């Protein structure tokens, strides 16, 4: 590696012993060499990789609770002179049900660049895309880490194969503003109304 850099420097300064050495140095750079039969996958800092974002998440929780309690007390006395009867009875029943359900889905494609190659060969990816249509702005941002073997031959990788993925999809504009609750609704909610 150092020899190659020194040979390039000598050729640029015109101090090389032979012109053939300068031509050989200029034609081959082992750091950037890629055989003709090699795939065109991203592998070094600055290369681009297309991430196919297919995220589908759903969660649901259901809880049913039933409890009951019965208690009774009875006293009876039978005598010829007196007839005494007493009775106490209590009952307590409770039934509760609850259910929550949430789902989300994001589909998209985003071409990101390789920001760093980790010592183990993993690639750190990062990219952002802004799209504006009729005054509505949508921003997709992705950061994460991917293994080179997870990148397909067509230089794409599924978002489900991106480790430590941080994907954000944010909209801004008139429609997004109308989706947010008004200030008075927030105040009423804060007071529990």
VENKACOR-V578528 format. One record per residue. RES is the residue in one small letter. SS is DSSP state (alpha for helix, beta for strand, coil for the rest). Layout:
BEGIN
res ss
RES SS
RES SS
END
This chain:
BEGIN
res ss
x coil
x alpha
x alpha
x alpha
x alpha
x alpha
x alpha
x alpha
x alpha
x alpha
x alpha
x alpha
x alpha
x coil
x coil
x coil
x coil
x coil
x alpha
x alpha
x alpha
x alpha
x alpha
x alpha
x alpha
x alpha
x alpha
x coil
x coil
x coil
x coil
x coil
x coil
x coil
x coil
x coil
x coil
x coil
x coil
x coil
x coil
x coil
x coil
x coil
x coil
x coil
x coil
x beta
x beta
x beta
x beta
x beta
x beta
x beta
x beta
x beta
x beta
x beta
x beta
x beta
x beta
x beta
x beta
x beta
x beta
x beta
x beta
x beta
x beta
x beta
x beta
x beta
x beta
x beta
x beta
x beta
x beta
x beta
x coil
x coil
x coil
x coil
x beta
x beta
x beta
x beta
x beta
x beta
x beta
x beta
x beta
x beta
x beta
x beta
x beta
x beta
x beta
x beta
x beta
x beta
x beta
x beta
x beta
x beta
x beta
x beta
x beta
x beta
x beta
x beta
x beta
x beta
x beta
x beta
x beta
x beta
x beta
x coil
x coil
x coil
x coil
x coil
x beta
x beta
x beta
x beta
x beta
x beta
x beta
x beta
x beta
x beta
x beta
x coil
x coil
x beta
x beta
x beta
x beta
x beta
x beta
x beta
x beta
x beta
x beta
x beta
x coil
x alpha
x alpha
x alpha
x coil
x coil
x coil
x coil
x coil
x beta
x beta
x beta
x alpha
x alpha
x alpha
x coil
x beta
x beta
x beta
x beta
x beta
x beta
x beta
x beta
x beta
x beta
x coil
x alpha
x alpha
x alpha
x alpha
x alpha
x alpha
x coil
x coil
x coil
x alpha
x alpha
x alpha
x alpha
x alpha
x alpha
x alpha
x alpha
x coil
x coil
x coil
END
